């Protein structure tokens, strides 16, 4: 900005309009960064992070305290997963209709209070089930579903990387909260552990959302779609379109296979002579690989056709299944964990990215909610199927072969998805961290 002669020579020459009023571009970049950090931290303490990854840590203490069977305790998780499946499309509809903060803040508050309330569990197992059903109702309002549409509205050209940062929140949670929960249980008991983790949820998730979780300036709760001719389609045509059905089917197959493996990975390894400590290390390696994949996949999605990126990385995951089937050496178990983790991280990034590119943002959250429904049902049934096959055959081999076939089929489906087109759009926010500034582009 060129200063006038008076501004150059006056005693208040530093207090120019540009200094006192930062350029819109700088303010918008700051706002976009704040939203992105808030979303990552929200997912870090979300249902998809704390409840999912600490459930196994609390299982034995609860069973021992109340003389419940492990099946009885495990049923609570199943009820929560099925409730998530039922409620996700409804939460998605609300997120499409109202600003994200109006959904995320109440859901996170209820989730944190309900989680902390398990410090007061009674010996009645239905008390546990009631709390987990409540957690399932609000769960996806605290997870990736609650934030993905808002982050997509702030970021267009860099959307893949932005969504990867959001998804990485649950990856960090998988590394932090299980050992933290175990330490709290060991030193202070499971009741204190529930209370402390509930307080962490409320202390991190709610204040950040109150301060920073806002829609882009001049953007309505239902912004103009930024992708593909399908973006203006009706709800039914979106759900029944070839791209959505392909994404949902691929997700169904992949979730069934990988969740089945993950639930039985440790016993599979110990059946082969691996120590419990080594098996736990293999799972931790898979967790690190998943996190690394989440972060790197976002970069690939921004540069290459997303369906082919997902197909390639799911093929890497399939190679991991091959190693699990036919090679039993300890170092190969670690390699297989890395390969499977790569695929698991890629899937979580690719699905929301593809939905925004095919359908825009107008009904994105509802469609994303339907994919969560598919994921939850497959994730709840995959481990059961794996267990049934083992109980009848005494081996995981047949189920692993089937899982390998399902992962390969999911890879092929992603590869065959039709092209999407991202047209040039009139900027809603000028210069916002690379948002809404992409030129016409076909992938």
N, C-alpha and C positions, 0 to 999 in steps of 0.2 A: 504494500500500500504506500503510495507516495504521500509524504507529509506536506502540509502547507508551510509557508515561511514562518508563520506565527508558532506553529507546533514545533518546528525545528529549534526555535530560539527560546521559547518560553520555559519557565521553571518546571512546568508540568508536562514537558515534552514526552515523558515515558508513559503518561496516562492517556494514550491515544485510544480511539474507538476500538482498534484491533486488539489492544491489550486488555481493556476493560470488558470487551465482548468478544470472546474467542470465536474464531471462524466456525461457521456451521459444520464444516468438514471435521474439525477437531472435536467438537462436541458430539457429533454423531459417531465418530470412531470410539470415543470414550464410552458412550452409551451402549454401543454394540458389544464392546469388550465386557462391560459390566453385566449385560444380559447373559453373555456366554459363560462368564465365571459363575454367575448365579445358577444357571442351568446345570453346570457341571457339579457344583457343590450340592444342589438339590438332589440330583441323581445319586451322588455319593452317599447321602443318608436316606435314600428312598427305600420303598418296599423291595424293589428289585436288587437292592444291595444288602441292607442290614438284615431284613427278615429272611431272605432266601439263603444267604451265605452263613448266617449264624444258627439256623434252625437245627442243624445236626449237632452243634455244640451244646444246645440246651436239651436235646432229646434224652440223653441218659440221666441227667440230673432230675428232670421232670418225672421220668419213669420211676426213678428210685425214690423220690420224695413222696409220691402219691400212689405208688404200687400200681401204676398203669403199665400196660404192655407197650412195647415199641410200636406195635400196629395201631394201638389207640392214639398214641401221640402223633404218629405219622399221618393219621387221618385228618388231623388239624391242618396240616400243610396241603393235603389234597383238597379239603374244603375251601381253603383260601385260594388255591389255584383255579378251581372251578368257578368261584365267585368272581375272580378277576376276568375269566373268560366271558362270563355273562355280562358283567358291568362295563367292560372296556368300550364297546361301541357306543353306549350311552354317554360315558365320560367324553369320548371323542366328539360326539355331537355337541355337548356343552362347550367344549374347547373351540369348536368351529363357530359357535354362536356368540360366545362371550370372551372378553379379554382373559388371557391365561391366568393372571393373578387372582381373578375371582373364583377360579376352580382350584388352582394349586395351593393357595394359602389355606382355605378351609380343609382340603384333603390332608395336607401336611400336618395341620394342627390336630385333627382327629386321629391321624395315624400315629403321631408322636405320643399323644395322651393314651391311646389304646395300648400301644407297645409298653409304655411305662406302667400301665395298670396291671400288667401281668406279674408285677412284683407282689400283687395281692391275690394271686390265684388261689382258689379254694380246691378241696379234694374232689369236687364234682367235675368230671371230664367235660361235661357240656358247657361249663364256664370257659374252658379253654377253646372249645369249638366256637362259641359265640364271639369271643374276641377275634379269632382268626377269620371268621366270616366278615366281621366289621372291617378288619384290615384288608380283606379282599375287595370289599366294596369301594374303599377309597384308594386302594393301593396304586392303581395306574395313574391316578391324578397326581401322584408324587414322583412317578418314574419318568422314563424317556417320553412316554406319550404326552405327559403334561407340558413338556418343554419343546418338543421337536418342531411343532408348527410355528411357535414364536421365534425360535432361532432361525428357522427357514425364512421367515419374513424379514429378518435383519440381514441375512446373508444369502446371496444368490450365486455369484461367480465362485465364491469360496465356500459354498454350502456343504460340500462333502467333508472338508476339513472341520468346519464348525460343528456339524453333527457328530463327527468323530470325537471331538472334545467332550461333547455332551455324553456320548456313550461310554467314554473312558471313565466317567464318574463311578459307574458300577464296577468297573475293573479295579479301580483304586479301593473301592469298598470291599471287594472280595479279598484283598490283601491285608487291609487294616482291621476290619471288624471281627473276623473269626478269632485271631489271636488275642485281640482286646477282650472279647467276650469270655474266652477261656481264662484269661488272667483274672478278670473280675470274679468269675465263678470260683476259681481256685482260692482266691484270697478273701473274698467277701460273701460268696454265695450267689446262687442264681437269681434270687429276688433283687438283690442290689444291682446285679448286672442288667436286669431288665429296666430298672429305674434309671440307671446311668445312661444306657443307650437311648431310652426314650427322651431323656433330657438333652442328649446330643442332637437328636433329630429336631427338637424344638428350638435349640439354641442356634443351629446352623441353617436349617431349611426355612424357618418362618421369617426371621429378621431380614435375610438377604432378599427374599421374595417381596417383602414389604417395601424395601428401599429401591430395588433395581428392576423388578420384573414388569417392564412396560412395553407396550406395542410400539412399533416405529411411528414417528411423527407422520401425520396425515394418512396413516393406514387405518382402515376400518377394521372391525373385528373379523370381517370376511373379505380380505384383500383380493384384488384382481389376480386370477391365476397367472403364474409366470411360466407355464410350460404346456406344450402339446395341445393339439386340437381337442383331445379328450377332456381337457381341463374344464370346459363349459358343459360337460355332459351332466345328465341328471344323475341322482343318487343310484338308481337301479342300473343305468347303463354303465356307471363306474364300477359297481360291484360285479356286474356280469360281463365286463369287457375282457378281452383276451389278456391284456397286460396284467390286470388285477388277479384274474383266475390263475395265471401262470405264477405270479409272485406268491399267492396264497398256497398253491399246490407245492411249489418248491420249498416254502417255509415249513409246511406240514411234514414233508418227507424228511427234511434236514433236522427239524426239532425232534421228531420221533426218534431218529437214529442217534443223535448226539446226546440228548438227555438220557436216553436209555443207557448209553455207554457211561456217561458221567456218574450216574447213580450207582453203577456196578463196577466202576473202574478199580477201586481199591480192593474189593474182594477178588476180582479177576486176577489182579497182580499177586495178592497174597496166596491165592490158590496155586500159583506157579512158583512159590517159594520166596517171593519178595517179602521183606520184613514190613510191618505196618509203617514204620518210620520212612522207609524208602518209597512205599506207595504214596504216603502223604506228600513226599517231595516231588514225585511225578505229577501229582495233581497241582501242586503249587507252580511247577514249571508250565503246565497247561494254562494256568491262570495268567502268568506273566506273558505267555505267548498270545493269549487272547487280548490282553491289554495292548501289547505292541501292535497287534494286527488292527485293532480298532483305530489306533492313531495313524498308522500308515495307509490303511485302506481309504481313509478320507481323502488323502492326497491323490491316490490313483483314481478315485471317482471323479475328481475335478478335472482330470486330464484325459481320461479314456472313457469309452462307452461302458456304462456301469454294469450292464448285464454280463458283458464279457469279463469284466474284472471279477465279479462275483463267481462266475463259472470257473475261472482259472483258480481262484483261491479255494473254492470248494473241491476242486480236483486235487489240490494239495492236501486237503483234509482227508479225502478218500485214500490217498497214499498212506496217511497215518493209520487208517483202519487196516490196510494191507499189512503194515508192519506189526500191528497188534495181533493179527491173525496168524502170521507165519514166522515171526521172529520173537524170541523170548529173552534175548540177552538184555542185561540192565541198561546198557547205553542205548540200545534200540528202543527200550521203553521210554527213555527221555526224548529221543528223537520223534517218536510217534506222538508224544504229548505236545511237542512244539508244532508238528504238522496239523494235528487236530485243532489246537488252539488258534492257529492261523485261520482256519475255516470258520470257527465259531465267532471270532472277532469280525470277520468280513461280512458274515450274514447280518449281524446286528446293525452295521453301518449301511449296507446296500439297500435293505428293505425301505426305510424311510426316505432315503435319497431317491430311489426309483419312484416311489409314490408321488413325491413332489414334482418330479420331472414329467410323469405321465398325466397327472391329474391336477397340478397346481396346488394352491393352498385353500381353496374355497371349502372343500370337504375333506381335506387331508386328514384331520384328526380322527374323523369317523372311520375313514378307510383304514387308517393305521390301527384304530381300535379293533377292527375286524381281524387284522393280521395278528394282533395280540391274542384275540380269542382263539385263533387257529393255533398259535404257538403254545398257549397255555394248555389246551386240550391235548395236543400232541406231547407236550412236555410231561403231562400227568400220566399219560398212558404208556409212553415209551419205557420207563423203568419197570412198570408192571409187566409188560410183555417180555422184557428181558429176564425178569425174575421167573415168570411162568415157564419160559423155555428152559432155563437152567434147572428148575425143579423137576421137569419132565425128562430131561436128557442128561443131567449132571454135567453139562458143559455149556459155555457161552458161544461155541463155535457157530452153530446154525444161525443164531441171532446176529452175530457179528457179520456173517456173510450177507444176511438180509440188510443189515444197516449199511454195509458197503454199497450194495446195489441202490439203496435209497439215496445215499449221498451223491452217487454218480448220476442218478436220475435228476436230482435237484440241480446239479451242475449243468446238465444238458438243457433243462428248462430255462435256466437263467440265460444260457448262451443263445437260445432261440427267441428270446423276447424281442418284440419289434423295436425299431428305432424310435427314439423320442426326439423332439425338436424344442430347443429353447430359443424363442424369438427375442429380438431386441424389444425392451419394454421401456416405457416412459418412466424415468426414475421417480420413485416415491420419496426416497431420501437421497439427496445429492451427496455422493462421496462417502457413503456409510460403510467403512471397512470393506470396501470392495463389493457392497451390496447393490443389486439392481444396475450393474454397469456392464453386464456382458453383452457382447454383440450377438447377432444371429448365429446360431451354432447348431449343427446337426451331429448327433452321435449315434 
